[in-house]
Amino acid sequence: MSTLAIETKDLGRIYKLRGNKKEARKELIALQDVNLTVKKGELFGLLGPNGAGKTTLIKILTTLLSPTSGWAKVAGADVLREPDLVRPRINMVSGGESSGYGLLTVRENLWMFSQFYGVPSKEANERIEALLEMIGMKDRMHTKSSDLSTGLRQKMNIVRGFLTEPEVLFLDEPTLGLDVGAMRDVRKFVLEWLRANKERTLLLTTHYMMEAEELCDRVAIINKGRVLACDTPTALKQRLQKDAIFEIQTSPLNGLSQQMLVDQPEVTKAAITETETGTKLNLSLVEESALARVINLFTQKDVKVMNLIKREPTLEDVFIDLVGRSMAEEEDSGQPE
């Protein structure tokens, strides 16, 4: 019996873009040669910027989109050839989606959805009450969904995904747009649900580094349709242990560019992020003593250092190492999902 909940082999998806009839239709490669295995009981993360291909991959795994090449299996069944075997064993929630009927209460919306999956009514009501308790919404059970805040509606949608007790659950950016407190509630809820049954598997897509580090057993870093690395968060960060990593807050850079920093022989990676209070730089140096020469370059450009800390590697540093720029910079490139 297979121990895998999800398996893909050379999975690819190409979109044909609309264009002038006289011209050849352009193609967008959304996924290319994706090879992944997710074990039963695992909380597996897909980490990448908006437009990396995460949502396309989720749509294929949930039978909503056909692959252009390769194959994928979920819960032991082929998503293209055996979708009717896959669908009853999975569920999916996308962050920021609007679902349910505003005139129905939270309980009524969830009960209605449970009936689509054939959950006995008594059992459905028991699950609804228990799940709403877990996520801190039991007191809103009889509130019309139209009267809920955006965050509470999203929590209701997340409960909907767990309600059918799927073998494999897909959460696509579930905390998108939530405030810090709601994010914390959702993450705690996810972990409690998984601990209750070791056979459950959850695939999470996110572009929040902290979320991936906090929740995931393993993480696949994906960008421009390709999986660049896949391992535990700890193992991925250990790739960079040899480097000295600094986070520096500065005044405006006065023409000092990322390329000028990377051209310094001691600088292995550099990422620049503009903030409300100035500029933040993440620098990886061959050795700590090289920092003095970088500071000297700042002085030449009349750039003032406001704050400087040395820190341990993060998944953001791993992403910079793999891609060459930060997640925020990559998102600004504007590739569609």
KADAKA-V176417 format. One record per residue. N is the residue number from 1. PHI is phi in whole degrees, -180 to 180 (NA if undefined). Layout:
N/PHI  N/PHI
//
This chain:
1/NA  2/-68  3/-96  4/-98  5/-91  6/-138  7/-148  8/-129  9/-136  10/48  11/-72  12/-142  13/-147  14/-119  15/-99  16/-89  17/-91  18/-68  19/-159  20/-61  21/-58  22/-78  23/-104  24/-66  25/-68  26/-78  27/-119  28/-119  29/-85  30/-88  31/-139  32/-144  33/52  34/-86  35/-120  36/-138  37/-132  38/-123  39/-80  40/-60  41/85  42/-94  43/-103  44/-108  45/-110  46/-107  47/-111  48/-177  49/-70  50/-58  51/92  52/-77  53/114  54/-63  55/-67  56/-59  57/-63  58/-60  59/-63  60/-68  61/-67  62/-100  63/68  64/-88  65/-147  66/-88  67/-73  68/-84  69/-149  70/74  71/-148  72/-145  73/-123  74/-130  75/54  76/83  77/-115  78/-73  79/-68  80/-89  81/-90  82/-132  83/-61  84/-70  85/-86  86/-79  87/-59  88/-69  89/-107  90/-130  91/-153  92/-149  93/-133  94/-110  95/-64  96/82  97/-74  98/-111  99/-140  100/91  101/-111  102/-60  103/-78  104/-90  105/-75  106/-56  107/-62  108/-66  109/-61  110/-68  111/-62  112/-57  113/-63  114/-61  115/-72  116/-62  117/-98  118/75  119/-75  120/-53  121/-56  122/-62  123/-65  124/-61  125/-64  126/-66  127/-65  128/-57  129/-63  130/-66  131/-70  132/-65  133/-63  134/-62  135/-98  136/78  137/-126  138/-60  139/-72  140/-104  141/-56  142/-104  143/-88  144/-62  145/-64  146/-68  147/-95  148/-85  149/-70  150/-58  151/-63  152/-70  153/-63  154/-68  155/-62  156/-61  157/-62  158/-66  159/-58  160/-54  161/-66  162/-85  163/-61  164/-87  165/50  166/-69  167/-69  168/-129  169/-114  170/-111  171/-116  172/-101  173/50  174/-67  175/-100  176/-60  177/83  178/-82  179/-76  180/-60  181/-64  182/-67  183/-58  184/-62  185/-63  186/-66  187/-64  188/-63  189/-60  190/-58  191/-66  192/-65  193/-63  194/-69  195/-65  196/-70  197/-154  198/-71  199/-86  200/-76  201/-128  202/-134  203/-110  204/-115  205/-104  206/-159  207/-117  208/-92  209/-59  210/-63  211/-63  212/-64  213/-65  214/-74  215/-101  216/-87  217/-72  218/-137  219/-133  220/-105  221/-90  222/-122  223/-153  224/52  225/82  226/-119  227/-85  228/-91  229/-163  230/-151  231/-174  232/-70  233/-54  234/-63  235/-65  236/-63  237/-71  238/-67  239/-57  240/-106  241/-61  242/-73  243/-90  244/-94  245/-111  246/-126  247/-113  248/-126  249/-98  250/-133  251/-73  252/-49  253/-82  254/51  255/91  256/-72  257/-106  258/-59  259/-64  260/-61  261/-69  262/-64  263/-69  264/-69  265/-61  266/-92  267/-95  268/-91  269/-145  270/-148  271/-135  272/-120  273/-129  274/-80  275/-120  276/-66  277/-103  278/154  279/-131  280/-114  281/-117  282/-110  283/-121  284/-110  285/-116  286/-59  287/-152  288/-62  289/-65  290/-69  291/-59  292/-60  293/-72  294/-67  295/-62  296/-64  297/-65  298/-59  299/-61  300/-61  301/-94  302/59  303/-102  304/-93  305/-88  306/-90  307/-158  308/-146  309/-136  310/-97  311/-143  312/-77  313/-62  314/-122  315/-66  316/-62  317/-65  318/-62  319/-61  320/-61  321/-63  322/-79  323/-102  324/100  325/-155  326/-73  327/-59  328/-62  329/-65  330/-68  331/-64  332/-67  333/-71  334/74  335/-89  336/-72  337/-74
//
